Amino acid sequence: MNATYVRIELFRQSRDVMNLMFAVLMPVAMYVLFGNMFGQGSETFGNGNVKFYIMVSMAAYGSAVATTAIAGTAATEAMLGWGRQIALTPMKPAGFVACKIVVAMVVSSASALAVFLTGAATGARADEPWLWVASYAITVVGSGVFALYGMAAGLAFKSETAIGIASSGMVFFAFFGNVFMPLSGVLLDIAKFTPMYGFVGLARYPLTEGYLANDTGASDSWGLLMANLVAWILIFAGLALWAVRRSQARK
């Protein structure tokens, strides 16, 4: 990984004000909407309350969308020939991918922080301070898997619509990943194999200890959630490396 390239990328992303505002404000708006939709956010749930559960869910979703969008800009770069320029430097494809992930996670950390601060100001509660720290750290670190997804999708499609396609996929992943509403039955069984299930489940784990919010008393083990996350990291990493090599290949 090249620290200079990371610095340049962070500076470049900071100039895209509209994209940054969307990445930060969208999950805050969703938390405010979902957190007040049912009027029962102050009820106890797990090691905190319902608003804390919703806050973590929206922060995780917002962070994942932010990393997807930031890393997905690789598609525009590929069309402009930037990938070929990078190929002329000593930086390897794995290093290029790592740089993109770091930049995307910096943006996701700001997105998650905005949601957590809003949650703290509007009644989200946890029994212990470390629950806030643990949930935030898992949210930011875990969102890196979707930087891999965004890069793979962006470079695979190589068009201006690549980011839109990747972001649309995130909505699908969230609905079928038990993020927006508690699932049960067959839908829950399917959800356990989707990309967001393990990530969001781990982000909620300090609060829920694995128990689901579907009134069935069912729970997920830490190992199951971690296995889901690791599996999708390997899948998206393989696709991202393939896409980078393909974008830098001579034609």
Summary of the structure (lengths in Angstrom):
residues: 251
radius of gyration: 18.2
end to end distance: 26.4
largest distance: 60.1
contacts: 893
relative contact order: 0.15
helix: 75%
strand: 3%
